[in-house]
Amino acid sequence: MIGAWLASWVVVAGLKREANTEAGTDLLPVVVLVGDSIRLGYADVVAERLRGRARVVAADENGGSSRKVLHHLDDWVIRHRPAVVHFGAGLHDIMTDPRTGSKLVEPAEYRANIQGIVRRLRDETAARLIFATTTPIIEARRGQPLFLMTEADVQAYNAMAIAVVGGWSIVAVDDLHARAIGFGLERALTADGVHFNRVGSVMLGERVAAAVESALVDPPVARTIACRRALLAPRVDGRVEDDPAWASAAVVKDFPRFWSGRGSSGRTEARLLWDDDALYYAATMVDDHLEAVGRRPNDRVWLGDAFGLVIQPDAARPGFFEFQVNPASVALQLAVPGPGADFAAMARQPSLGMVAVAVPWGDPTRRVEGWAVEGRIPWSAIGRAGVKPGPGASWRVTMFRSDLDRSGAGPVLTSSAPLRRPDVHRLDESSQLRFEP
């Protein structure tokens, strides 16, 4: 049976190296490396490259299969409260019994295990996640092994894993398979056709360190947003560029996918203003494929193209307000009493009084190039919270955009707030909205 062969596999690997965890690094962000014997070969390289920037943690034992990784997540990852997790599994999963043809982890379980790993890391850490593809092998060097491994299986399992993690916007992919091929397998692999010599391990370690280093850097984001007092009230007709009222507003240009470390595309700009009567917002968005979902007020407009705000006037209270508009000017406006509130019940409530207008822009005879939206939220909409801002007041706000492209993969969320997960209701991670005179 395959299980009986694993001891010989670990002995053959013989590359275990401990990551540098020297004293005095407790205040540094924690990076966790999870993987099989290939990871054991490059962990020390990563630790050395990140010395002084991060504390690298890597289990002493071989990470083995995806099943084993999923089983050991608490001990290997979650308890360390990491800032970045670089993980992978596949080589052990494809180990095939030559007598029965069965793999240690069959494809259906492999996909479920990768899904389970990502789900737990999403739910139980605030880390940025990087999935490492399984490195290639040279079958001709395998000789007469106790178990079969093929490059075709490596590629098939990589494709399965990439398809799984591709469904999570929080996971980046570090394609070590392609990197190893580009480096040259003949000079990078040992005689067994699977493990890397020191030159190859250093090459992989430098690649992993670069991926982790990028993930440790926060993309620009609007941690504080200035909301200036309007010199004149915006017209709220969707024609943002033609309205002189917006000339005095601060422009928010950074709408990254902060949770994955991916910076802003530069396709979204937003502005906020206030006066004695209302809060005003405007956004212009580059978009060559507009698709509005929802036709009735308080429909699920976020499933298509949409722009929105989540506002919490008082951080000491659980309630907040959510406003969204799609390119067809269909609006969602909810007073949310707190976490777990029933959407259907909230959606049946009377309108909060927001007025919003969306307008496509571009040459209508050729193609749409984007859209703009303006909105007016009267203070009476949130007056039930017993608050109204004045100069110097500070609220919480998360501005966000849902962008549905032609791929059919679902809308892409971007936000002006430093969200650690793609969830606009993480109020503790909102931007600070400062009302200026």
C-alpha positions in Angstrom: 0.0 0.0 0.0 1.1 3.6 -0.6 1.0 4.5 3.1 3.7 2.0 3.8 6.0 3.7 1.2 6.0 7.1 2.7 8.8 6.5 5.2 11.2 5.7 2.4 10.1 8.9 0.6 11.0 11.0 3.6 14.4 9.4 3.9 15.1 9.9 0.2 14.2 13.6 0.5 16.9 14.2 3.1 16.6 18.0 2.6 15.0 19.2 5.8 16.2 22.6 6.8 14.8 24.8 9.5 13.8 28.4 8.8 15.6 31.1 10.7 13.7 32.0 13.8 16.3 33.9 15.6 15.6 36.0 18.7 14.4 39.6 18.4 12.0 38.9 15.5 8.8 38.7 17.6 7.6 42.1 16.2 8.0 41.2 12.6 5.2 39.9 10.4 5.0 36.1 10.4 5.4 34.2 7.1 4.4 30.5 7.1 5.7 28.1 4.5 3.8 24.9 4.0 4.9 22.2 1.6 6.5 18.8 1.1 10.2 17.9 0.8 10.7 20.5 -2.0 9.8 23.2 0.6 12.2 21.7 3.1 14.9 22.4 0.6 14.3 26.1 0.1 12.9 27.2 3.5 16.2 28.4 4.8 16.8 30.4 1.6 13.5 32.2 2.1 14.3 32.9 5.7 17.6 34.4 4.8 16.2 36.6 2.0 13.5 37.9 4.4 15.8 38.4 7.4 14.9 41.6 9.2 11.6 41.9 7.2 9.7 38.8 8.4 9.8 35.9 10.8 9.6 32.7 8.6 8.0 29.7 10.2 8.1 26.3 8.6 7.2 22.9 10.1 10.2 20.6 10.6 8.3 17.7 9.1 7.5 17.0 5.5 4.1 18.6 4.7 3.1 15.6 2.6 -0.2 15.4 0.8 -3.1 17.9 0.7 -4.9 15.6 3.2 -2.1 15.9 5.7 -1.8 19.7 5.2 -5.5 20.1 5.9 -5.3 17.9 9.0 -2.3 20.0 10.4 -3.5 23.5 9.6 -4.0 24.4 13.3 -0.5 23.5 14.3 1.4 24.4 11.2 -0.3 27.7 10.3 -3.3 29.1 12.2 -1.7 29.2 15.7 1.1 31.4 14.3 -1.3 34.2 13.3 0.6 34.7 10.0 0.6 37.7 7.7 1.4 35.6 4.7 0.9 31.9 4.0 2.8 30.3 1.1 1.4 26.8 0.7 1.2 23.9 -1.7 0.7 20.1 -2.0 0.6 17.7 -4.9 3.7 15.5 -5.1 2.5 13.1 -2.5 -1.1 13.2 -3.7 -0.1 11.8 -7.1 1.9 8.8 -5.7 0.3 5.9 -7.5 0.3 2.2 -6.5 1.7 0.3 -9.5 -0.4 -2.8 -8.6 -3.8 -1.1 -8.3 -3.3 2.2 -10.1 -4.8 4.1 -7.1 -3.4 7.4 -6.0 -2.6 8.4 -2.4 -5.2 11.2 -2.9 -7.6 10.9 -5.8 -8.6 14.0 -7.9 -12.0 14.5 -6.2 -10.5 14.5 -2.7 -7.6 16.6 -3.8 -9.9 19.4 -5.1 -11.9 19.2 -1.9 -8.8 19.3 0.3 -7.4 22.4 -1.5 -10.8 24.0 -1.2 -10.9 23.1 2.5 -7.4 24.5 3.1 -8.3 27.9 1.5 -11.6 28.1 3.3 -10.0 27.5 6.7 -7.2 30.0 6.1 -9.7 32.5 4.9 -11.9 32.1 8.0 -9.3 31.6 10.7 -6.5 33.9 9.6 -6.1 37.4 8.2 -3.2 36.3 6.1 -2.5 36.9 2.4 -2.5 33.5 0.7 -0.1 32.3 -2.0 -0.6 28.8 -3.6 2.6 27.2 -5.0 2.2 24.8 -7.9 3.9 21.4 -7.7 7.3 21.3 -9.3 8.0 19.2 -12.3 9.8 15.8 -12.4 12.0 13.9 -14.8 10.4 10.5 -15.1 13.4 8.9 -16.8 15.5 9.4 -13.7 13.0 7.6 -11.5 14.4 4.1 -12.2 12.4 1.4 -10.4 10.6 3.3 -7.7 8.2 1.8 -5.1 5.5 4.1 -6.4 4.7 5.7 -9.7 4.8 9.5 -10.3 4.3 11.1 -13.7 4.8 14.6 -15.1 1.3 14.2 -16.6 -0.2 13.8 -13.2 1.8 16.7 -11.8 0.4 18.9 -14.6 -3.2 17.6 -14.1 -3.1 18.2 -10.3 -1.7 21.6 -10.9 -4.5 22.4 -13.3 -7.1 21.2 -10.7 -5.5 23.3 -7.9 -5.3 26.4 -10.0 -9.0 26.0 -11.0 -9.9 25.7 -7.3 -7.9 28.6 -6.0 -8.9 30.7 -9.0 -12.3 30.8 -7.5 -11.0 32.7 -4.5 -9.9 36.3 -5.0 -7.8 36.1 -1.9 -5.3 33.6 -3.3 -2.4 34.4 -5.5 -0.6 31.7 -7.5 3.2 31.2 -7.4 3.9 29.0 -10.4 7.0 27.2 -9.2 6.4 24.5 -11.9 6.9 27.0 -14.7 9.8 28.7 -12.8 11.6 25.4 -12.4 11.2 24.5 -16.1 12.5 27.9 -17.1 15.6 27.5 -14.9 16.4 24.1 -16.5 15.5 20.8 -14.9 18.6 19.0 -16.0 20.8 21.1 -13.9 18.4 21.7 -11.0 17.1 18.2 -10.2 19.0 15.5 -8.3 19.5 12.0 -9.6 16.0 10.9 -8.4 14.3 13.2 -10.9 12.1 14.8 -8.2 14.1 16.7 -5.6 16.2 19.7 -6.2 20.0 20.1 -5.7 21.3 23.1 -3.8 21.4 25.2 -6.9 17.8 24.4 -7.7 16.6 24.9 -4.1 18.3 28.3 -4.0 16.5 29.2 -7.2 13.2 28.2 -5.8 13.8 29.9 -2.5 14.6 33.2 -4.2 11.4 32.9 -6.2 9.3 32.1 -3.2 10.9 35.0 -1.2 10.1 37.4 -4.0 6.4 36.3 -4.0 6.2 36.6 -0.2 8.0 40.0 -0.2 5.4 41.3 -2.6 2.6 40.1 -0.4 4.0 41.8 2.6 3.7 45.2 1.0 0.3 46.8 1.3 -1.0 48.4 -1.9 -2.0 52.0 -1.6 -5.4 52.4 0.0 -7.5 55.2 1.4 -7.2 54.7 5.2 -8.6 58.2 5.7 -11.0 59.9 3.3 -11.7 63.7 3.5 -15.3 64.6 3.0 -15.3 68.4 2.3 -18.2 70.7 2.8 -19.9 71.4 -0.5 -19.7 75.0 -1.8 -22.8 74.2 -3.8 -24.9 71.1 -3.9 -24.2 68.6 -6.7 -27.0 68.3 -9.3 -27.1 64.4 -9.0 -27.7 63.7 -12.7 -24.8 61.3 -13.2 -22.8 63.8 -15.2 -20.0 64.1 -12.7 -17.4 65.7 -15.0 -19.8 68.5 -16.0 -20.8 69.4 -12.4 -18.7 72.2 -10.9 -19.8 71.2 -7.4 -17.3 68.3 -7.5 -14.3 70.5 -8.2 -13.6 71.0 -4.5 -13.9 67.4 -3.6 -11.0 65.1 -2.7 -10.5 62.4 -5.3 -10.1 58.8 -4.1 -8.2 56.8 -6.8 -7.0 53.8 -4.9 -9.5 50.8 -5.2 -7.2 47.8 -4.8 -8.0 44.2 -3.8 -6.2 44.8 -0.6 -6.8 41.4 0.8 -4.6 39.8 -1.8 -2.0 42.5 -2.1 -3.1 43.5 -5.6 -3.0 47.2 -6.3 -5.5 49.4 -7.9 -6.1 49.2 -11.7 -6.8 52.9 -11.9 -10.2 52.2 -13.3 -12.2 53.8 -10.5 -12.4 57.3 -9.0 -14.7 58.5 -6.2 -15.6 61.7 -4.4 -17.6 62.7 -1.4 -19.1 66.0 -0.2 -21.5 67.0 2.5 -23.7 69.9 3.5 -26.4 70.5 6.1 -28.9 68.4 4.2 -27.1 65.4 2.8 -24.0 63.3 2.0 -23.2 63.3 -1.7 -21.1 60.7 -3.5 -19.9 60.4 -7.1 -17.8 57.8 -8.9 -16.5 57.4 -12.5 -15.5 53.9 -13.6 -13.8 52.7 -16.8 -15.7 49.6 -18.0 -16.2 48.3 -21.5 -18.8 45.7 -20.5 -21.7 47.0 -18.5 -24.2 44.5 -17.0 -26.8 45.6 -14.5 -28.3 42.9 -12.3 -31.6 43.7 -10.6 -34.6 45.7 -11.7 -36.4 46.5 -8.5 -35.3 48.6 -5.5 -33.2 46.6 -3.0 -32.5 43.9 -5.6 -29.2 42.0 -5.4 -27.4 44.6 -7.6 -23.9 43.5 -6.4 -24.1 40.4 -8.6 -23.5 42.7 -11.6 -21.7 46.0 -12.1 -22.4 48.3 -9.1 -20.9 51.0 -6.9 -21.6 51.2 -3.2 -20.9 52.6 0.2 -21.1 51.1 3.7 -21.4 53.8 6.3 -21.2 53.4 10.1 -21.8 56.7 11.9 -21.0 55.3 15.4 -18.3 52.6 15.8 -19.7 51.9 19.3 -23.0 50.7 17.8 -23.3 47.5 15.6 -25.7 49.1 13.1 -24.6 50.5 9.7 -26.1 51.6 6.4 -25.5 50.2 2.9 -26.1 52.0 -0.4 -25.5 50.5 -3.8 -26.4 51.6 -7.4 -26.0 49.7 -10.7 -25.6 51.2 -14.2 -29.4 51.1 -14.7 -29.8 53.4 -11.6 -31.4 50.6 -9.6 -30.5 51.3 -6.0 -30.1 49.2 -2.9 -30.4 51.1 0.4 -30.5 49.3 3.7 -30.5 50.1 7.4 -28.6 47.1 8.8 -29.1 46.6 12.6 -26.1 44.4 12.9 -24.3 41.2 11.9 -26.6 38.4 10.8 -29.6 40.6 9.9 -32.1 39.1 7.5 -31.6 40.6 4.0 -35.1 39.8 2.8 -36.7 41.6 5.8 -34.4 44.6 5.4 -35.1 44.8 1.7 -38.9 45.1 2.3 -38.5 48.2 4.4 -39.4 51.6 3.0 -36.8 53.6 1.0 -34.3 55.5 3.1 -34.6 58.4 0.7 -31.3 58.1 -1.3 -31.5 59.5 -4.8 -29.0 58.1 -7.3 -28.5 58.4 -11.1 -26.1 56.4 -13.2 -25.0 57.3 -16.8 -22.9 55.3 -19.2 -20.2 57.3 -21.0 -18.3 56.9 -24.2 -19.2 56.9 -27.9 -22.6 55.2 -28.1 -22.1 54.5 -31.8 -19.1 52.3 -31.1 -18.9 51.1 -27.6 -19.4 52.1 -24.0 -16.2 53.1 -22.2 -17.4 53.3 -18.7 -20.1 54.7 -16.4 -20.6 57.3 -13.7 -22.9 57.5 -10.8 -24.0 60.3 -8.4 -26.0 59.9 -5.2 -27.6 62.0 -2.5 -28.1 60.5 0.9 -30.2 62.8 3.1 -29.3 62.9 6.8 -32.8 61.8 7.5 -31.9 58.4 6.0 -29.6 57.8 8.9 -31.3 60.1 11.4 -32.7 57.1 13.1 -29.2 56.4 14.4 -29.4 59.7 16.3 -26.3 61.2 14.7 -25.6 63.9 12.2 -22.0 65.0 11.4 -20.4 68.3 11.9 -16.9 69.6 11.0 -14.3 67.3 12.6 -16.6 64.3 12.9 -15.2 60.9 12.0 -17.3 58.0 10.7 -16.4 54.7 9.2 -16.9 54.2 5.4 -16.1 51.6 2.9 -16.5 52.5 -0.8 -16.5 49.6 -3.2 -17.1 48.6 -6.8 -18.4 45.3 -8.2 -17.2 44.8 -11.8 -18.6 42.1 -14.0 -16.5 41.4 -17.0 -17.0 39.3 -20.1 -15.4 36.2 -18.7 -18.5 35.1 -16.8 -16.4 34.3 -13.7 -18.5 36.6 -11.5 -18.0 40.2 -10.4 -14.6 41.4 -9.2 -14.7 43.4 -5.9 -12.4 46.3 -5.3 -12.5 48.7 -2.4 -11.0 51.9 -1.1 -10.7 50.4 2.4 -7.9 48.2 3.8 -10.1 45.0 3.9 -8.2 41.8 4.8 -10.9 39.8 3.2 -13.3 40.5 0.3 -16.1 41.5 2.6 -17.4 45.1 2.7 -19.0 44.4 6.1 -15.7 44.1 8.0 -16.4 47.4 9.7 -13.2 47.4 11.8 -11.3 47.5 8.5 -13.2 50.5 7.0 -11.6 53.8 6.0 -12.0 56.7 8.4 -14.4 59.3 6.9 -13.4 62.8 8.1 -15.9 65.6 7.7 -14.0 68.8 6.9 -15.4 72.4 7.0 
